[in-house]
Amino acid sequence: MNRLPKVIAGLALLLASVAARPDTVLAQAAPSRGQLLYGTHCIACHDARLHWRDQRRAVDWPTLRAWVRHWQGAEQLRWSDDDIDEVARHLNDTIYRFASPAAPRG
């Protein structure tokens, strides 16, 4: 029995579903710069338990950004202000949910 028509039909359905939702595919494929920096330089010591503890030190957007600045300095990472903002924004978007100033996203 020839399976080729079924395989072609299955691939066509798969491609149609991806074409219908490109935002979902792209969102999963492209981590933000902040997520990449945090995953590369911070996650080894700062896992989710640190951010969820009862007495966390970041209590609003300015203190979250200040802590990111502090730790990048302590680790001598030499991040730019944009890098600090991106990591703070990643943490805020995924964990803290503080009101933050609007910033252009690349």
Biopython code that builds the backbone (N, CA, C, O; Angstrom):
import numpy as np
from Bio.PDB.StructureBuilder import StructureBuilder

atoms = [
    (1, "MET", "N", (0.843, -1.178, 0.000)),
    (1, "MET", "CA", (0.000, 0.000, 0.000)),
    (1, "MET", "C", (0.894, 1.250, 0.000)),
    (1, "MET", "O", (1.877, 1.308, 0.738)),
    (2, "ASN", "N", (0.565, 2.213, -0.798)),
    (2, "ASN", "CA", (1.369, 3.411, -0.925)),
    (2, "ASN", "C", (0.955, 4.441, 0.131)),
    (2, "ASN", "O", (-0.181, 4.916, 0.141)),
    (3, "ARG", "N", (1.898, 4.776, 1.016)),
    (3, "ARG", "CA", (1.619, 5.733, 2.100)),
    (3, "ARG", "C", (1.906, 7.172, 1.700)),
    (3, "ARG", "O", (1.563, 8.091, 2.443)),
    (4, "LEU", "N", (2.508, 7.385, 0.578)),
    (4, "LEU", "CA", (2.919, 8.721, 0.176)),
    (4, "LEU", "C", (1.774, 9.735, 0.192)),
    (4, "LEU", "O", (1.972, 10.836, 0.707)),
    (5, "PRO", "N", (0.600, 9.431, -0.337)),
    (5, "PRO", "CA", (-0.479, 10.437, -0.269)),
    (5, "PRO", "C", (-0.853, 10.810, 1.159)),
    (5, "PRO", "O", (-1.148, 11.975, 1.426)),
    (6, "LYS", "N", (-0.848, 9.852, 2.084)),
    (6, "LYS", "CA", (-1.175, 10.158, 3.482)),
    (6, "LYS", "C", (-0.077, 11.010, 4.128)),
    (6, "LYS", "O", (-0.368, 11.926, 4.897)),
    (7, "VAL", "N", (1.171, 10.704, 3.816)),
    (7, "VAL", "CA", (2.287, 11.483, 4.362)),
    (7, "VAL", "C", (2.218, 12.913, 3.849)),
    (7, "VAL", "O", (2.400, 13.860, 4.613)),
    (8, "ILE", "N", (1.958, 13.069, 2.571)),
    (8, "ILE", "CA", (1.860, 14.412, 1.983)),
    (8, "ILE", "C", (0.688, 15.172, 2.606)),
    (8, "ILE", "O", (0.817, 16.355, 2.919)),
    (9, "ALA", "N", (-0.439, 14.511, 2.785)),
    (9, "ALA", "CA", (-1.598, 15.166, 3.402)),
    (9, "ALA", "C", (-1.283, 15.572, 4.839)),
    (9, "ALA", "O", (-1.666, 16.659, 5.272)),
    (10, "GLY", "N", (-0.593, 14.714, 5.578)),
    (10, "GLY", "CA", (-0.216, 15.034, 6.962)),
    (10, "GLY", "C", (0.724, 16.218, 7.031)),
    (10, "GLY", "O", (0.566, 17.088, 7.888)),
    (11, "LEU", "N", (1.702, 16.262, 6.139)),
    (11, "LEU", "CA", (2.629, 17.395, 6.103)),
    (11, "LEU", "C", (1.906, 18.683, 5.721)),
    (11, "LEU", "O", (2.205, 19.749, 6.261)),
    (12, "ALA", "N", (0.963, 18.588, 4.799)),
    (12, "ALA", "CA", (0.200, 19.773, 4.409)),
    (12, "ALA", "C", (-0.600, 20.318, 5.588)),
    (12, "ALA", "O", (-0.668, 21.532, 5.784)),
    (13, "LEU", "N", (-1.205, 19.427, 6.375)),
    (13, "LEU", "CA", (-1.949, 19.867, 7.565)),
    (13, "LEU", "C", (-1.028, 20.501, 8.591)),
    (13, "LEU", "O", (-1.374, 21.513, 9.199)),
    (14, "LEU", "N", (0.144, 19.911, 8.785)),
    (14, "LEU", "CA", (1.118, 20.462, 9.725)),
    (14, "LEU", "C", (1.557, 21.851, 9.294)),
    (14, "LEU", "O", (1.593, 22.773, 10.108)),
    (15, "LEU", "N", (1.888, 22.006, 8.025)),
    (15, "LEU", "CA", (2.307, 23.317, 7.530)),
    (15, "LEU", "C", (1.183, 24.339, 7.629)),
    (15, "LEU", "O", (1.428, 25.503, 7.945)),
    (16, "ALA", "N", (-0.027, 23.918, 7.366)),
    (16, "ALA", "CA", (-1.173, 24.826, 7.471)),
    (16, "ALA", "C", (-1.368, 25.289, 8.914)),
    (16, "ALA", "O", (-1.684, 26.455, 9.150)),
    (17, "SER", "N", (-1.185, 24.393, 9.872)),
    (17, "SER", "CA", (-1.356, 24.780, 11.273)),
    (17, "SER", "C", (-0.258, 25.734, 11.715)),
    (17, "SER", "O", (-0.522, 26.660, 12.483)),
    (18, "VAL", "N", (0.962, 25.530, 11.249)),
    (18, "VAL", "CA", (2.063, 26.443, 11.581)),
    (18, "VAL", "C", (1.816, 27.796, 10.928)),
    (18, "VAL", "O", (2.041, 28.831, 11.556)),
    (19, "ALA", "N", (1.361, 27.809, 9.690)),
    (19, "ALA", "CA", (1.092, 29.065, 8.999)),
    (19, "ALA", "C", (-0.038, 29.834, 9.669)),
    (19, "ALA", "O", (-0.045, 31.065, 9.657)),
    (20, "ALA", "N", (-0.988, 29.121, 10.248)),
    (20, "ALA", "CA", (-2.118, 29.776, 10.904)),
    (20, "ALA", "C", (-1.716, 30.438, 12.207)),
    (20, "ALA", "O", (-2.364, 31.395, 12.630)),
    (21, "ARG", "N", (-0.657, 29.953, 12.862)),
    (21, "ARG", "CA", (-0.223, 30.488, 14.156)),
    (21, "ARG", "C", (1.275, 30.775, 14.180)),
    (21, "ARG", "O", (1.974, 30.217, 15.026)),
    (22, "PRO", "N", (1.802, 31.618, 13.295)),
    (22, "PRO", "CA", (3.241, 31.867, 13.283)),
    (22, "PRO", "C", (3.736, 32.543, 14.549)),
    (22, "PRO", "O", (4.891, 32.351, 14.928)),
    (23, "ASP", "N", (2.888, 33.338, 15.223)),
    (23, "ASP", "CA", (3.304, 34.014, 16.443)),
    (23, "ASP", "C", (3.657, 33.015, 17.536)),
    (23, "ASP", "O", (4.597, 33.245, 18.295)),
    (24, "THR", "N", (2.931, 31.925, 17.630)),
    (24, "THR", "CA", (3.193, 30.903, 18.632)),
    (24, "THR", "C", (4.524, 30.212, 18.364)),
    (24, "THR", "O", (5.314, 29.995, 19.283)),
    (25, "VAL", "N", (4.764, 29.871, 17.121)),
    (25, "VAL", "CA", (6.008, 29.190, 16.765)),
    (25, "VAL", "C", (7.194, 30.108, 17.017)),
    (25, "VAL", "O", (8.202, 29.675, 17.575)),
    (26, "LEU", "N", (7.087, 31.373, 16.612)),
    (26, "LEU", "CA", (8.189, 32.305, 16.802)),
    (26, "LEU", "C", (8.427, 32.604, 18.275)),
    (26, "LEU", "O", (9.574, 32.731, 18.703)),
    (27, "ALA", "N", (7.357, 32.717, 19.053)),
    (27, "ALA", "CA", (7.517, 33.019, 20.473)),
    (27, "ALA", "C", (8.259, 31.904, 21.188)),
    (27, "ALA", "O", (9.030, 32.175, 22.108)),
    (28, "GLN", "N", (8.049, 30.680, 20.794)),
    (28, "GLN", "CA", (8.730, 29.561, 21.427)),
    (28, "GLN", "C", (10.164, 29.428, 20.934)),
    (28, "GLN", "O", (11.014, 28.909, 21.658)),
    (29, "ALA", "N", (10.448, 29.876, 19.739)),
    (29, "ALA", "CA", (11.755, 29.670, 19.138)),
    (29, "ALA", "C", (12.760, 30.761, 19.495)),
    (29, "ALA", "O", (13.965, 30.520, 19.427)),
    (30, "ALA", "N", (12.307, 31.937, 19.869)),
    (30, "ALA", "CA", (13.227, 33.057, 20.053)),
    (30, "ALA", "C", (13.170, 33.606, 21.476)),
    (30, "ALA", "O", (12.307, 34.432, 21.773)),
    (31, "PRO", "N", (14.065, 33.170, 22.364)),
    (31, "PRO", "CA", (14.091, 33.758, 23.704)),
    (31, "PRO", "C", (14.568, 35.211, 23.639)),
    (31, "PRO", "O", (15.307, 35.586, 22.729)),
    (32, "SER", "N", (14.149, 36.008, 24.590)),
    (32, "SER", "CA", (14.561, 37.407, 24.629)),
    (32, "SER", "C", (16.029, 37.516, 25.037)),
    (32, "SER", "O", (16.610, 36.574, 25.575)),
    (33, "ARG", "N", (16.611, 38.678, 24.772)),
    (33, "ARG", "CA", (17.999, 38.926, 25.180)),
    (33, "ARG", "C", (18.119, 38.813, 26.701)),
    (33, "ARG", "O", (19.094, 38.257, 27.206)),
    (34, "GLY", "N", (17.143, 39.333, 27.425)),
    (34, "GLY", "CA", (17.164, 39.248, 28.884)),
    (34, "GLY", "C", (17.141, 37.816, 29.371)),
    (34, "GLY", "O", (17.853, 37.465, 30.311)),
    (35, "GLN", "N", (16.327, 36.987, 28.739)),
    (35, "GLN", "CA", (16.259, 35.569, 29.109)),
    (35, "GLN", "C", (17.594, 34.883, 28.825)),
    (35, "GLN", "O", (18.056, 34.071, 29.626)),
    (36, "LEU", "N", (18.208, 35.201, 27.702)),
    (36, "LEU", "CA", (19.505, 34.599, 27.367)),
    (36, "LEU", "C", (20.594, 35.027, 28.348)),
    (36, "LEU", "O", (21.375, 34.196, 28.812)),
    (37, "LEU", "N", (20.648, 36.319, 28.664)),
    (37, "LEU", "CA", (21.651, 36.802, 29.615)),
    (37, "LEU", "C", (21.447, 36.176, 30.986)),
    (37, "LEU", "O", (22.401, 35.728, 31.623)),
    (38, "TYR", "N", (20.201, 36.148, 31.434)),
    (38, "TYR", "CA", (19.897, 35.571, 32.746)),
    (38, "TYR", "C", (20.236, 34.084, 32.767)),
    (38, "TYR", "O", (20.836, 33.596, 33.725)),
    (39, "GLY", "N", (19.859, 33.374, 31.731)),
    (39, "GLY", "CA", (20.146, 31.942, 31.661)),
    (39, "GLY", "C", (21.623, 31.632, 31.595)),
    (39, "GLY", "O", (22.064, 30.596, 32.093)),
    (40, "THR", "N", (22.387, 32.509, 30.990)),
    (40, "THR", "CA", (23.825, 32.298, 30.854)),
    (40, "THR", "C", (24.588, 32.669, 32.111)),
    (40, "THR", "O", (25.506, 31.953, 32.511)),
    (41, "HIS", "N", (24.221, 33.781, 32.739)),
    (41, "HIS", "CA", (25.042, 34.327, 33.818)),
    (41, "HIS", "C", (24.449, 34.222, 35.220)),
    (41, "HIS", "O", (25.186, 34.357, 36.197)),
    (42, "CYS", "N", (23.152, 33.989, 35.353)),
    (42, "CYS", "CA", (22.517, 34.140, 36.665)),
    (42, "CYS", "C", (21.852, 32.883, 37.213)),
    (42, "CYS", "O", (21.835, 32.678, 38.426)),
    (43, "ILE", "N", (21.318, 32.060, 36.363)),
    (43, "ILE", "CA", (20.452, 30.967, 36.798)),
    (43, "ILE", "C", (21.177, 29.960, 37.681)),
    (43, "ILE", "O", (20.539, 29.282, 38.487)),
    (44, "ALA", "N", (22.483, 29.849, 37.549)),
    (44, "ALA", "CA", (23.220, 28.883, 38.370)),
    (44, "ALA", "C", (23.039, 29.176, 39.864)),
    (44, "ALA", "O", (22.948, 28.249, 40.669)),
    (45, "CYS", "N", (22.988, 30.445, 40.231)),
    (45, "CYS", "CA", (22.821, 30.817, 41.645)),
    (45, "CYS", "C", (21.402, 31.295, 41.963)),
    (45, "CYS", "O", (20.940, 31.156, 43.096)),
    (46, "HIS", "N", (20.729, 31.843, 40.990)),
    (46, "HIS", "CA", (19.422, 32.471, 41.209)),
    (46, "HIS", "C", (18.320, 31.678, 40.528)),
    (46, "HIS", "O", (17.829, 32.077, 39.473)),
    (47, "ASP", "N", (17.935, 30.576, 41.114)),
    (47, "ASP", "CA", (16.821, 29.819, 40.538)),
    (47, "ASP", "C", (15.501, 30.430, 41.005)),
    (47, "ASP", "O", (15.500, 31.404, 41.758)),
    (48, "ALA", "N", (14.402, 29.875, 40.570)),
    (48, "ALA", "CA", (13.076, 30.449, 40.860)),
    (48, "ALA", "C", (12.792, 30.555, 42.354)),
    (48, "ALA", "O", (12.052, 31.448, 42.769)),
    (49, "ARG", "N", (13.356, 29.674, 43.170)),
    (49, "ARG", "CA", (13.085, 29.742, 44.619)),
    (49, "ARG", "C", (13.545, 31.064, 45.209)),
    (49, "ARG", "O", (12.897, 31.594, 46.111)),
    (50, "LEU", "N", (14.644, 31.602, 44.720)),
    (50, "LEU", "CA", (15.141, 32.884, 45.213)),
    (50, "LEU", "C", (14.107, 33.975, 44.960)),
    (50, "LEU", "O", (13.842, 34.793, 45.841)),
    (51, "HIS", "N", (13.536, 33.992, 43.793)),
    (51, "HIS", "CA", (12.602, 35.055, 43.428)),
    (51, "HIS", "C", (11.245, 34.908, 44.094)),
    (51, "HIS", "O", (10.529, 35.895, 44.258)),
    (52, "TRP", "N", (10.884, 33.705, 44.476)),
    (52, "TRP", "CA", (9.565, 33.471, 45.064)),
    (52, "TRP", "C", (9.578, 33.471, 46.585)),
    (52, "TRP", "O", (8.517, 33.342, 47.198)),
    (53, "ARG", "N", (10.740, 33.611, 47.217)),
    (53, "ARG", "CA", (10.794, 33.555, 48.676)),
    (53, "ARG", "C", (9.986, 34.701, 49.283)),
    (53, "ARG", "O", (9.751, 35.722, 48.636)),
    (54, "ASP", "N", (9.570, 34.517, 50.522)),
    (54, "ASP", "CA", (8.709, 35.502, 51.186)),
    (54, "ASP", "C", (9.394, 36.851, 51.395)),
    (54, "ASP", "O", (8.743, 37.890, 51.289)),
    (55, "GLN", "N", (10.672, 36.853, 51.683)),
    (55, "GLN", "CA", (11.360, 38.106, 51.998)),
    (55, "GLN", "C", (12.293, 38.533, 50.870)),
    (55, "GLN", "O", (13.453, 38.869, 51.109)),
    (56, "ARG", "N", (11.788, 38.519, 49.658)),
    (56, "ARG", "CA", (12.611, 38.931, 48.524)),
    (56, "ARG", "C", (12.902, 40.416, 48.614)),
    (56, "ARG", "O", (12.112, 41.190, 49.155)),
    (57, "ARG", "N", (14.036, 40.797, 48.081)),
    (57, "ARG", "CA", (14.487, 42.177, 48.212)),
    (57, "ARG", "C", (13.948, 43.100, 47.130)),
    (57, "ARG", "O", (13.863, 44.310, 47.342)),
    (58, "ALA", "N", (13.587, 42.559, 45.987)),
    (58, "ALA", "CA", (12.983, 43.382, 44.934)),
    (58, "ALA", "C", (11.505, 43.547, 45.259)),
    (58, "ALA", "O", (10.751, 42.574, 45.298)),
    (59, "VAL", "N", (11.105, 44.787, 45.491)),
    (59, "VAL", "CA", (9.716, 45.052, 45.887)),
    (59, "VAL", "C", (8.968, 45.910, 44.865)),
    (59, "VAL", "O", (7.758, 46.104, 44.981)),
    (60, "ASP", "N", (9.692, 46.424, 43.861)),
    (60, "ASP", "CA", (9.082, 47.212, 42.799)),
    (60, "ASP", "C", (10.077, 47.257, 41.631)),
    (60, "ASP", "O", (11.180, 46.719, 41.723)),
    (61, "TRP", "N", (9.671, 47.903, 40.540)),
    (61, "TRP", "CA", (10.524, 47.958, 39.348)),
    (61, "TRP", "C", (11.889, 48.593, 39.638)),
    (61, "TRP", "O", (12.903, 48.023, 39.235)),
    (62, "PRO", "N", (11.964, 49.748, 40.319)),
    (62, "PRO", "CA", (13.278, 50.351, 40.560)),
    (62, "PRO", "C", (14.207, 49.448, 41.389)),
    (62, "PRO", "O", (15.403, 49.375, 41.105)),
    (63, "THR", "N", (13.675, 48.769, 42.399)),
    (63, "THR", "CA", (14.575, 47.908, 43.192)),
    (63, "THR", "C", (14.955, 46.641, 42.422)),
    (63, "THR", "O", (16.060, 46.128, 42.594)),
    (64, "LEU", "N", (14.066, 46.138, 41.588)),
    (64, "LEU", "CA", (14.420, 44.988, 40.753)),
    (64, "LEU", "C", (15.563, 45.360, 39.820)),
    (64, "LEU", "O", (16.545, 44.626, 39.708)),
    (65, "ARG", "N", (15.436, 46.484, 39.162)),
    (65, "ARG", "CA", (16.494, 46.948, 38.257)),
    (65, "ARG", "C", (17.794, 47.204, 39.017)),
    (65, "ARG", "O", (18.877, 46.891, 38.522)),
    (66, "ALA", "N", (17.688, 47.772, 40.220)),
    (66, "ALA", "CA", (18.876, 48.032, 41.030)),
    (66, "ALA", "C", (19.574, 46.733, 41.420)),
    (66, "ALA", "O", (20.804, 46.679, 41.432)),
    (67, "TRP", "N", (18.816, 45.685, 41.737)),
    (67, "TRP", "CA", (19.434, 44.400, 42.088)),
    (67, "TRP", "C", (20.104, 43.748, 40.881)),
    (67, "TRP", "O", (21.171, 43.147, 41.007)),
    (68, "VAL", "N", (19.480, 43.866, 39.723)),
    (68, "VAL", "CA", (20.129, 43.338, 38.517)),
    (68, "VAL", "C", (21.440, 44.082, 38.283)),
    (68, "VAL", "O", (22.463, 43.467, 37.981)),
    (69, "ARG", "N", (21.408, 45.418, 38.424)),
    (69, "ARG", "CA", (22.634, 46.222, 38.261)),
    (69, "ARG", "C", (23.686, 45.798, 39.298)),
    (69, "ARG", "O", (24.859, 45.633, 38.964)),
    (70, "HIS", "N", (23.265, 45.628, 40.532)),
    (70, "HIS", "CA", (24.199, 45.234, 41.593)),
    (70, "HIS", "C", (24.894, 43.911, 41.270)),
    (70, "HIS", "O", (26.119, 43.817, 41.342)),
    (71, "TRP", "N", (24.112, 42.892, 40.914)),
    (71, "TRP", "CA", (24.700, 41.564, 40.709)),
    (71, "TRP", "C", (25.528, 41.479, 39.440)),
    (71, "TRP", "O", (26.511, 40.739, 39.402)),
    (72, "GLN", "N", (25.161, 42.211, 38.405)),
    (72, "GLN", "CA", (26.023, 42.191, 37.223)),
    (72, "GLN", "C", (27.356, 42.862, 37.548)),
    (72, "GLN", "O", (28.395, 42.467, 37.019)),
    (73, "GLY", "N", (27.332, 43.870, 38.412)),
    (73, "GLY", "CA", (28.566, 44.514, 38.840)),
    (73, "GLY", "C", (29.403, 43.605, 39.726)),
    (73, "GLY", "O", (30.622, 43.523, 39.575)),
    (74, "ALA", "N", (28.733, 42.921, 40.658)),
    (74, "ALA", "CA", (29.450, 42.007, 41.555)),
    (74, "ALA", "C", (30.117, 40.874, 40.773)),
    (74, "ALA", "O", (31.182, 40.389, 41.156)),
    (75, "GLU", "N", (29.494, 40.463, 39.692)),
    (75, "GLU", "CA", (30.042, 39.392, 38.853)),
    (75, "GLU", "C", (30.921, 39.921, 37.727)),
    (75, "GLU", "O", (31.429, 39.152, 36.912)),
    (76, "GLN", "N", (31.096, 41.241, 37.687)),
    (76, "GLN", "CA", (31.929, 41.908, 36.682)),
    (76, "GLN", "C", (31.538, 41.535, 35.249)),
    (76, "GLN", "O", (32.381, 41.203, 34.416)),
    (77, "LEU", "N", (30.239, 41.601, 34.998)),
    (77, "LEU", "CA", (29.733, 41.228, 33.677)),
    (77, "LEU", "C", (29.810, 42.366, 32.664)),
    (77, "LEU", "O", (29.782, 42.125, 31.457)),
    (78, "ARG", "N", (29.906, 43.598, 33.145)),
    (78, "ARG", "CA", (30.023, 44.775, 32.278)),
    (78, "ARG", "C", (28.848, 44.919, 31.315)),
    (78, "ARG", "O", (29.026, 45.223, 30.136)),
    (79, "TRP", "N", (27.654, 44.698, 31.836)),
    (79, "TRP", "CA", (26.455, 44.852, 31.017)),
    (79, "TRP", "C", (26.167, 46.324, 30.777)),
    (79, "TRP", "O", (26.467, 47.173, 31.616)),
    (80, "SER", "N", (25.590, 46.612, 29.638)),
    (80, "SER", "CA", (25.123, 47.967, 29.334)),
    (80, "SER", "C", (23.813, 48.224, 30.080)),
    (80, "SER", "O", (23.210, 47.305, 30.634)),
    (81, "ASP", "N", (23.387, 49.476, 30.084)),
    (81, "ASP", "CA", (22.087, 49.798, 30.676)),
    (81, "ASP", "C", (20.971, 49.028, 29.973)),
    (81, "ASP", "O", (20.013, 48.596, 30.615)),
    (82, "ASP", "N", (21.093, 48.855, 28.658)),
    (82, "ASP", "CA", (20.083, 48.094, 27.916)),
    (82, "ASP", "C", (20.056, 46.631, 28.365)),
    (82, "ASP", "O", (18.984, 46.041, 28.494)),
    (83, "ASP", "N", (21.232, 46.047, 28.601)),
    (83, "ASP", "CA", (21.287, 44.660, 29.078)),
    (83, "ASP", "C", (20.626, 44.533, 30.446)),
    (83, "ASP", "O", (19.867, 43.596, 30.691)),
    (84, "ILE", "N", (20.915, 45.472, 31.326)),
    (84, "ILE", "CA", (20.312, 45.475, 32.665)),
    (84, "ILE", "C", (18.795, 45.577, 32.549)),
    (84, "ILE", "O", (18.064, 44.844, 33.216)),
    (85, "ASP", "N", (18.325, 46.488, 31.700)),
    (85, "ASP", "CA", (16.887, 46.629, 31.487)),
    (85, "ASP", "C", (16.274, 45.341, 30.942)),
    (85, "ASP", "O", (15.195, 44.937, 31.373)),
    (86, "GLU", "N", (16.951, 44.700, 30.006)),
    (86, "GLU", "CA", (16.415, 43.472, 29.404)),
    (86, "GLU", "C", (16.305, 42.343, 30.433)),
    (86, "GLU", "O", (15.307, 41.623, 30.453)),
    (87, "VAL", "N", (17.311, 42.185, 31.276)),
    (87, "VAL", "CA", (17.257, 41.135, 32.300)),
    (87, "VAL", "C", (16.181, 41.467, 33.326)),
    (87, "VAL", "O", (15.410, 40.592, 33.719)),
    (88, "ALA", "N", (16.123, 42.722, 33.761)),
    (88, "ALA", "CA", (15.079, 43.128, 34.711)),
    (88, "ALA", "C", (13.697, 42.916, 34.092)),
    (88, "ALA", "O", (12.779, 42.446, 34.765)),
    (89, "ARG", "N", (13.550, 43.258, 32.823)),
    (89, "ARG", "CA", (12.258, 43.073, 32.153)),
    (89, "ARG", "C", (11.903, 41.588, 32.054)),
    (89, "ARG", "O", (10.749, 41.212, 32.256)),
    (90, "HIS", "N", (12.885, 40.751, 31.745)),
    (90, "HIS", "CA", (12.636, 39.304, 31.692)),
    (90, "HIS", "C", (12.145, 38.803, 33.054)),
    (90, "HIS", "O", (11.159, 38.069, 33.126)),
    (91, "LEU", "N", (12.823, 39.193, 34.122)),
    (91, "LEU", "CA", (12.408, 38.769, 35.462)),
    (91, "LEU", "C", (11.025, 39.312, 35.807)),
    (91, "LEU", "O", (10.199, 38.618, 36.399)),
    (92, "ASN", "N", (10.792, 40.560, 35.429)),
    (92, "ASN", "CA", (9.499, 41.158, 35.722)),
    (92, "ASN", "C", (8.376, 40.487, 34.940)),
    (92, "ASN", "O", (7.300, 40.237, 35.483)),
    (93, "ASP", "N", (8.622, 40.198, 33.680)),
    (93, "ASP", "CA", (7.599, 39.561, 32.841)),
    (93, "ASP", "C", (7.298, 38.137, 33.286)),
    (93, "ASP", "O", (6.162, 37.680, 33.168)),
    (94, "THR", "N", (8.300, 37.434, 33.794)),
    (94, "THR", "CA", (8.115, 36.024, 34.120)),
    (94, "THR", "C", (7.831, 35.754, 35.591)),
    (94, "THR", "O", (7.267, 34.713, 35.926)),
    (95, "ILE", "N", (8.215, 36.678, 36.481)),
    (95, "ILE", "CA", (8.079, 36.399, 37.912)),
    (95, "ILE", "C", (7.385, 37.530, 38.668)),
    (95, "ILE", "O", (6.335, 37.310, 39.271)),
    (96, "TYR", "N", (7.944, 38.713, 38.646)),
    (96, "TYR", "CA", (7.535, 39.758, 39.577)),
    (96, "TYR", "C", (6.241, 40.486, 39.214)),
    (96, "TYR", "O", (5.386, 40.681, 40.078)),
    (97, "ARG", "N", (6.084, 40.883, 37.978)),
    (97, "ARG", "CA", (4.886, 41.578, 37.503)),
    (97, "ARG", "C", (4.704, 42.963, 38.141)),
    (97, "ARG", "O", (3.574, 43.370, 38.412)),
    (98, "PHE", "N", (5.792, 43.682, 38.381)),
    (98, "PHE", "CA", (5.721, 45.056, 38.874)),
    (98, "PHE", "C", (5.328, 45.979, 37.719)),
    (98, "PHE", "O", (5.524, 45.646, 36.551)),
    (99, "ALA", "N", (4.771, 47.142, 38.065)),
    (99, "ALA", "CA", (4.542, 48.161, 37.048)),
    (99, "ALA", "C", (5.917, 48.641, 36.606)),
    (99, "ALA", "O", (6.750, 49.000, 37.438)),
    (100, "SER", "N", (6.157, 48.647, 35.293)),
    (100, "SER", "CA", (7.465, 49.066, 34.792)),
    (100, "SER", "C", (7.267, 50.081, 33.686)),
    (100, "SER", "O", (6.231, 50.098, 33.021)),
    (101, "PRO", "N", (8.265, 50.926, 33.492)),
    (101, "PRO", "CA", (8.145, 51.913, 32.411)),
    (101, "PRO", "C", (8.124, 51.213, 31.064)),
    (101, "PRO", "O", (8.756, 50.174, 30.874)),
    (102, "ALA", "N", (7.388, 51.800, 30.137)),
    (102, "ALA", "CA", (7.333, 51.232, 28.795)),
    (102, "ALA", "C", (8.692, 51.400, 28.133)),
    (102, "ALA", "O", (9.361, 52.419, 28.304)),
    (103, "ALA", "N", (9.084, 50.396, 27.384)),
    (103, "ALA", "CA", (10.355, 50.467, 26.666)),
    (103, "ALA", "C", (10.177, 49.817, 25.309)),
    (103, "ALA", "O", (9.395, 48.878, 25.160)),
    (104, "PRO", "N", (10.898, 50.315, 24.326)),
    (104, "PRO", "CA", (10.801, 49.695, 23.008)),
    (104, "PRO", "C", (11.353, 48.270, 23.067)),
    (104, "PRO", "O", (12.345, 47.995, 23.743)),
    (105, "ARG", "N", (10.694, 47.389, 22.352)),
    (105, "ARG", "CA", (11.139, 45.990, 22.303)),
    (105, "ARG", "C", (11.660, 45.704, 20.914)),
    (105, "ARG", "O", (11.060, 46.083, 19.908)),
    (106, "GLY", "N", (12.801, 45.021, 20.884)),
    (106, "GLY", "CA", (13.406, 44.724, 19.588)),
    (106, "GLY", "C", (13.045, 43.406, 19.033)),
    (106, "GLY", "O", (13.497, 43.050, 17.944)),
]
sb = StructureBuilder()
sb.init_structure("model")
sb.init_model(0)
sb.init_chain("A")
sb.init_seg("    ")
for serial, (resi, resn, name, xyz) in enumerate(atoms, 1):
    if name == "N":
        sb.init_residue(resn, " ", resi, " ")
    sb.init_atom(name, np.array(xyz, "f"), 0.0, 1.0, " ", f" {name:<3s}", serial, name[0])
structure = sb.get_structure()
